[in-house]
């Protein structure tokens, strides 16, 4: 990869990835920098400049092959591959999250659903059965689940003397704030 990945370029590539994912869902095979520009409000010249810094992906007058460009941007952003996560909480929000295809589109696989409520144990959510929260360690080990977010939540919970739910909420709000600042959505 020729160009060093700056925060600005990474933020724009992330937006291009969203547009390409939607275009693929709509059945498109190719897309031009002008079409990407129309959806992102980023100048088509800037889009071509961003992409050309990492290699030659498109053809003048023909555009970009969507599947190929999706793969290349995922490599650049290091988002290719599958990451298994555990979803803790099988209430309405947990069910909505587990049923959403959006995570799979971005390489995130919900490998286990756990809940503290014994009445929810065994309930089917998608193709998974809800497990008791007490099985978390076993689920992490058996499903090769990434644990960084859990350990950060636990550390936040401990250092702020709060519940896991409030610690997770606080970290989520912090990450959304960081992401919106990075992407330049707010001044």
VODOFI-990814 format. One record per residue (C-alpha): z, y, x; residue number from 1. Coordinates in steps of 0.02 Angstrom, whole numbers. Each point is the difference from the previous one (the first is absolute). Layout:
@w Z&v Y&u X&nr NUM
...
//
This chain:
@w 0&v 0&u 0&nr 1
@w -58&v 161&u 77&nr 2
@w 109&v 130&u -85&nr 3
@w 187&v 15&u 2&nr 4
@w 67&v -12&u -176&nr 5
@w 81&v 165&u -47&nr 6
@w 107&v 26&u -155&nr 7
@w -137&v 104&u -82&nr 8
@w -135&v -129&u 31&nr 9
@w 115&v -141&u -60&nr 10
@w 37&v 96&u -160&nr 11
@w -186&v 29&u -33&nr 12
@w -44&v -182&u 40&nr 13
@w 132&v -53&u -126&nr 14
@w -85&v 106&u -132&nr 15
@w -171&v -73&u 45&nr 16
@w 77&v -173&u -18&nr 17
@w 57&v 42&u -177&nr 18
@w -174&v 61&u -48&nr 19
@w -84&v -152&u 77&nr 20
@w 119&v -118&u -90&nr 21
@w -41&v 83&u -167&nr 22
@w -187&v -2&u 36&nr 23
@w 10&v -186&u 39&nr 24
@w 92&v -30&u -165&nr 25
@w -142&v 90&u -89&nr 26
@w -123&v -123&u 78&nr 27
@w -79&v 116&u 128&nr 28
@w -65&v -71&u 165&nr 29
@w -40&v 162&u 91&nr 30
@w 69&v 176&u 1&nr 31
@w -53&v 162&u 85&nr 32
@w 112&v 124&u 88&nr 33
@w -46&v 125&u -137&nr 34
@w 65&v -119&u -134&nr 35
@w 163&v -24&u 96&nr 36
@w 8&v 189&u 16&nr 37
@w -20&v 22&u -188&nr 38
@w 156&v -106&u -30&nr 39
@w 108&v 63&u 143&nr 40
@w -50&v 183&u 11&nr 41
@w -22&v -25&u 187&nr 42
@w -161&v 68&u 73&nr 43
@w -133&v -136&u 27&nr 44
@w -24&v 58&u 179&nr 45
@w 186&v -24&u 33&nr 46
@w -9&v -175&u -74&nr 47
@w -146&v -46&u 114&nr 48
@w 91&v 76&u 149&nr 49
@w 160&v -98&u -39&nr 50
@w -94&v -164&u -15&nr 51
@w -115&v 26&u 150&nr 52
@w 152&v 21&u 111&nr 53
@w 35&v -186&u -23&nr 54
@w -176&v -71&u 9&nr 55
@w -164&v -4&u -93&nr 56
@w 26&v -53&u -180&nr 57
@w -136&v 77&u -108&nr 58
@w -186&v 31&u 1&nr 59
@w -78&v 170&u -33&nr 60
@w -78&v 5&u -174&nr 61
@w 75&v -170&u -46&nr 62
@w 187&v 31&u 8&nr 63
@w 141&v -119&u 41&nr 64
@w 21&v -182&u -48&nr 65
@w 162&v 5&u -99&nr 66
@w 67&v -171&u 52&nr 67
@w -35&v 34&u 184&nr 68
@w 76&v 174&u -4&nr 69
@w 155&v -62&u -94&nr 70
@w 28&v -130&u 137&nr 71
@w -25&v 126&u 141&nr 72
@w 117&v 130&u -74&nr 73
@w 132&v -133&u -30&nr 74
@w -15&v -50&u 183&nr 75
@w 16&v 180&u 55&nr 76
@w 152&v 29&u -111&nr 77
@w 68&v -173&u 43&nr 78
@w 16&v -47&u -183&nr 79
@w -106&v -157&u 5&nr 80
@w 89&v -164&u -27&nr 81
@w 124&v -59&u -128&nr 82
@w 183&v 52&u -6&nr 83
@w 122&v -99&u -107&nr 84
@w 139&v 95&u -88&nr 85
@w 143&v -46&u -115&nr 86
@w 21&v 98&u -161&nr 87
@w 183&v 22&u -46&nr 88
@w 19&v 37&u -185&nr 89
@w -91&v -88&u -141&nr 90
@w 26&v 131&u -134&nr 91
@w -141&v 99&u -79&nr 92
@w -42&v 95&u 158&nr 93
@w 7&v -159&u 105&nr 94
@w -114&v -89&u -123&nr 95
@w -124&v 144&u 3&nr 96
@w -1&v 3&u 190&nr 97
@w -19&v -189&u 14&nr 98
@w -144&v 1&u -126&nr 99
@w -96&v 142&u 83&nr 100
@w -152&v -45&u 107&nr 101
@w 18&v 159&u 103&nr 102
@w 113&v -78&u 132&nr 103
@w -118&v -146&u 34&nr 104
@w -143&v 123&u 23&nr 105
@w 97&v 75&u 145&nr 106
@w 53&v -163&u 82&nr 107
@w 172&v -14&u -80&nr 108
@w 44&v -166&u -81&nr 109
@w 154&v -13&u -111&nr 110
@w 60&v -170&u 59&nr 111
@w 167&v -7&u -91&nr 112
@w 85&v 85&u -147&nr 113
@w 189&v 0&u -5&nr 114
@w 129&v 68&u -122&nr 115
@w 189&v 5&u -13&nr 116
@w -6&v -37&u -188&nr 117
@w 17&v -190&u -27&nr 118
@w -95&v 14&u -166&nr 119
@w -156&v 55&u 93&nr 120
@w 5&v -148&u 121&nr 121
@w -147&v -116&u -30&nr 122
@w -94&v 130&u -103&nr 123
@w -185&v 9&u 47&nr 124
@w -69&v 161&u 68&nr 125
@w -183&v -22&u 42&nr 126
@w -12&v -163&u 97&nr 127
@w 180&v 11&u 64&nr 128
@w 165&v -58&u -74&nr 129
@w 147&v 120&u 15&nr 130
@w 129&v -65&u 123&nr 131
@w 183&v 44&u 10&nr 132
@w 38&v 144&u 119&nr 133
@w 114&v -119&u 95&nr 134
@w -159&v -89&u 61&nr 135
@w -63&v 155&u 92&nr 136
@w 27&v -67&u 177&nr 137
@w -85&v -164&u -43&nr 138
@w -147&v 90&u -85&nr 139
@w -23&v 112&u 153&nr 140
@w -1&v -150&u 117&nr 141
@w -113&v -111&u -108&nr 142
@w -129&v 135&u -42&nr 143
@w -7&v 92&u 167&nr 144
@w 53&v 161&u -87&nr 145
@w 4&v 162&u 99&nr 146
@w 179&v 63&u 5&nr 147
@w -8&v 172&u 79&nr 148
@w 14&v 92&u -166&nr 149
@w 147&v -107&u -52&nr 150
@w 94&v 30&u 162&nr 151
@w -32&v 189&u -12&nr 152
@w 63&v -2&u -179&nr 153
@w 156&v -98&u 52&nr 154
@w 35&v 122&u 143&nr 155
@w -21&v 149&u -118&nr 156
@w 113&v -82&u -129&nr 157
@w 134&v -32&u 130&nr 158
@w -7&v 170&u 84&nr 159
@w 3&v 95&u -166&nr 160
@w 121&v -115&u -93&nr 161
@w -118&v -22&u -146&nr 162
@w -86&v -140&u -96&nr 163
@w -156&v -90&u 61&nr 164
@w -95&v 75&u -148&nr 165
@w 47&v 179&u 46&nr 166
@w -35&v -31&u 184&nr 167
@w -173&v -71&u -42&nr 168
@w -34&v 146&u -116&nr 169
@w 52&v 126&u 134&nr 170
@w -113&v -82&u 130&nr 171
@w -145&v -6&u -123&nr 172
@w 17&v 185&u -39&nr 173
@w 8&v 39&u 186&nr 174
@w -158&v -101&u 35&nr 175
@w -96&v 81&u -143&nr 176
@w 51&v 171&u 67&nr 177
@w -57&v -48&u 175&nr 178
@w -165&v -70&u -65&nr 179
@w -41&v 152&u -105&nr 180
@w 40&v 115&u 146&nr 181
@w -107&v -106&u 118&nr 182
@w -147&v -2&u -121&nr 183
@w 14&v 187&u -26&nr 184
@w 22&v -6&u -188&nr 185
@w 133&v 135&u 5&nr 186
@w 7&v 155&u 109&nr 187
//
